[in-house]
């Protein structure tokens, strides 16, 4: 596994993507330069992603701050397992997220996954290990590998925002299905993570009204 991109690497990858797939030219032209959205990795990174899901950015930050404080500043599998579900709920977690925190921690402690050496596994192998943990779906596994592990060639085909940006890219009437999105992204290897970042950046800027599509949405 290669490390995360630097700004120059991202720019070069974007230009390469446009060369191999001119349909991305519009997204590339309209989307400003961006940095790699790297987060803390390992067990802490995956638990953090679970905590952040389905809440606002502000709420997620507040809850995570309480989690860190409640665990004594050490977000480790051992600390999480030593903290009862009800105590985790007291930090602001739902019972589901607290349970998933225990499941992820137990997977590490039991040896079903090794977050400290996940880089030894291929992308496919890592995704298989991750989704075997209760509470970790494919989208979570893929985005974890992108943002927390810095993997360069991962594409979350089930992401609705990416599917919509792909629709814009190809001038299609309908969003691609998850299966179609994965197939469409094959041409972007080995830079699928940058392609995802580019499409997310384009999608977000359009939705915020910062840039306009050259053609109206259907």
C-alpha positions in Angstrom: 0.0 0.0 0.0 1.3 3.5 -0.9 1.0 6.4 1.4 -1.4 9.3 1.0 -0.9 11.9 -1.8 0.7 15.3 -1.4 -0.7 18.3 -3.2 1.6 17.9 -6.2 0.7 14.2 -6.4 -3.1 15.0 -6.3 -2.6 17.6 -9.1 -0.7 15.1 -11.2 -3.3 12.4 -10.6 -6.1 14.7 -11.6 -4.4 15.5 -14.8 -3.8 11.8 -15.5 -7.5 11.0 -14.8 -8.6 13.6 -17.4 -6.1 12.1 -19.9 -7.5 8.6 -19.5 -11.1 9.8 -19.2 -11.9 13.2 -20.8 -15.4 13.0 -19.3 -13.8 14.2 -16.0 -12.5 17.4 -17.7 -15.4 19.5 -16.6 -15.2 18.3 -12.9 -11.4 19.0 -13.0 -11.8 22.4 -14.5 -14.5 23.6 -12.1 -13.1 22.1 -8.9 -10.3 24.0 -7.1 -7.2 22.2 -5.8 -7.8 20.2 -2.6 -5.7 18.5 0.0 -6.0 14.8 1.0 -8.7 14.4 3.7 -6.5 12.3 6.0 -7.8 11.3 9.4 -6.3 9.3 12.3 -6.1 5.7 11.4 -6.2 2.3 13.1 -8.8 1.3 15.7 -9.3 4.9 16.9 -10.0 6.1 13.3 -12.6 3.4 12.6 -14.4 4.0 15.9 -14.3 7.7 15.3 -15.9 7.2 11.9 -18.7 5.1 13.4 -19.3 7.8 16.1 -19.5 10.5 13.4 -22.0 8.8 11.2 -25.6 10.2 10.9 -25.0 13.3 13.1 -24.0 16.9 12.3 -20.3 17.9 12.2 -20.8 20.0 15.4 -22.6 17.2 17.2 -20.0 14.6 16.1 -17.1 16.8 17.4 -18.8 17.3 20.7 -19.6 13.6 21.2 -16.1 12.6 20.2 -14.6 15.1 22.7 -16.6 13.5 25.4 -15.6 10.0 24.3 -11.9 10.9 24.4 -12.3 12.6 27.8 -14.3 9.7 29.2 -11.7 7.2 28.0 -8.9 9.2 29.7 -7.5 10.4 26.4 -6.6 6.9 25.2 -8.9 5.5 22.6 -7.7 1.9 22.5 -9.5 -1.4 22.2 -8.7 -2.3 25.8 -10.0 1.0 27.1 -13.2 0.7 25.1 -13.9 -2.9 26.2 -13.2 -1.9 29.8 -15.9 0.7 29.5 -19.5 -0.6 29.9 -22.0 0.1 27.1 -24.0 2.3 29.5 -20.9 4.4 30.2 -20.3 4.8 26.5 -23.9 5.9 26.1 -23.3 8.5 28.8 -20.7 10.1 26.5 -23.5 10.7 23.9 -23.3 7.5 21.9 -26.4 5.6 20.9 -26.7 2.1 22.2 -26.0 0.9 18.6 -22.8 2.9 18.2 -21.6 1.9 21.7 -22.2 -1.7 20.8 -20.3 -1.3 17.5 -17.4 0.2 19.5 -17.2 -2.9 21.6 -17.5 -5.1 18.5 -14.6 -3.3 16.7 -12.5 -3.4 19.9 -13.2 -7.1 20.4 -12.2 -7.9 16.8 -8.8 -6.4 17.4 -8.3 -8.0 20.8 -9.4 -11.4 19.5 -7.1 -11.2 16.5 -9.8 -11.2 13.9 -8.2 -7.9 12.5 -4.9 -6.2 13.2 -5.4 -2.4 12.9 -1.7 -1.9 13.7 -0.6 -3.7 10.5 -3.6 -3.3 8.2 -1.2 -2.0 5.5 0.0 -5.6 5.0 -3.4 -6.5 3.4 -4.5 -5.6 -0.1 -7.5 -3.3 -0.4 -9.8 -6.2 -1.1 -8.5 -8.2 1.8 -8.8 -5.2 4.2 -12.4 -4.6 3.1 -13.3 -8.2 3.7 -11.8 -8.1 7.2 -13.5 -4.9 8.1 -17.0 -5.8 6.9 -16.8 -9.0 8.9 -17.1 -6.8 12.0 -20.6 -6.1 13.1 -21.5 -2.5 12.5 -19.0 -2.0 9.7 -20.6 -1.8 6.2 -18.8 -1.7 2.9 -19.1 2.1 2.5 -17.6 2.6 6.0 -14.8 0.1 5.2 -13.9 1.9 1.9 -14.0 5.4 3.3 -11.9 4.3 6.3 -9.3 2.9 3.9 -9.3 6.2 2.0 -9.4 8.7 4.8 -7.8 6.9 7.7 -5.3 4.6 6.0 -4.4 6.8 3.0 -5.2 4.2 0.4 -4.9 5.6 -3.2 -7.1 3.3 -5.2 -10.4 2.8 -3.4 -13.8 3.9 -4.7 -17.0 3.7 -2.6 -19.4 3.0 -5.4 -22.4 2.9 -3.1 -22.0 6.6 -2.2 -25.0 8.6 -3.5 -23.1 11.9 -3.9 -20.5 10.1 -6.0 -23.2 8.4 -8.1 -24.8 11.8 -8.7 -21.5 13.4 -9.7 -20.9 10.5 -12.0 -24.3 11.2 -13.6 -23.3 14.8 -14.2 -19.9 13.6 -15.6 -21.6 11.4 -18.2 -24.6 13.6 -18.9 -26.8 10.7 -17.9 -30.5 10.9 -17.0 -30.3 8.5 -14.1 -27.7 7.9 -11.4 -25.7 4.8 -11.9 -26.4 1.9 -9.6 -23.8 0.8 -7.1 -22.7 -2.0 -9.4 -22.6 0.4 -12.4 -20.6 2.9 -10.4 -17.9 0.4 -9.5 -17.7 -0.7 -13.1 -17.5 2.9 -14.4 -14.7 3.7 -11.9 -12.5 0.9 -13.2 -11.0 3.2 -15.8 -9.7 5.5 -13.1 -7.4 2.9 -11.6 -4.9 3.4 -9.9 -6.2 6.8 -8.9 -9.8 6.0 -7.9 -9.4 7.6 -4.5 -8.4 10.9 -6.2 -11.3 10.5 -8.6 -13.6 10.1 -5.6 -12.2 13.2 -3.9 -12.6 15.1 -7.2 -16.2 14.1 -7.6 -17.0 14.8 -4.0 -15.4 18.2 -4.3 -17.4 19.0 -7.4 -20.6 17.7 -5.9 -20.2 19.7 -2.7 -19.3 23.0 -4.5 -22.3 22.7 -6.8 -24.7 21.9 -3.9 -23.3 24.9 -1.9 -23.8 27.1 -5.0 -20.1 27.9 -5.3 -19.9 26.7 -8.9 -22.6 26.0 -11.5 -22.9 23.1 -13.8 -22.5 24.0 -17.4 -25.7 22.2 -18.3 -28.9 22.2 -16.2 -29.7 19.1 -14.1 -32.4 16.9 -15.6 
